[in-house]
Amino acid sequence: MNDEEEALAANAAFYAAFAASDAERMDAVWARRAPVACVHPGWEVLVGRDPVMESWRRMFETGGAPPILCEKAVAHLLGPSAFVTCLERVPGAVLVATNVFVREEGRFRMVHHHAGPLTRAAPARPPPRSDVN
């Protein structure tokens, strides 16, 4: 598996844990040594592994985690780190998300998740002009 595939696999593992409301699987996705932060839609930023993991546990325990589907995931590599941009489909909304990963113990682990509402799709880019001098 190349680095891009590994980053996308780490991203998929995050969404699988989210979809299953599985706190143990979610815990395995996040970095243990690197600093972490998370911005759930409508929340203030959570900084530090303990507050981030507690937010997921509470969300899963209270049934607050909506069914979710990740779409259009694209990995962007930055040496030993990567970020993935994607859309999150939840009931009644589409969110845009950025997930950041760093290598820990030989694999990508999440250090940052930020999701927020998508209010409109990006405009389509016009095709490049071939008559430019």
Order of alpha helices (4+ residues) and beta strands (2+ residues): alpha-alpha-beta-beta-alpha-beta-beta-beta-beta
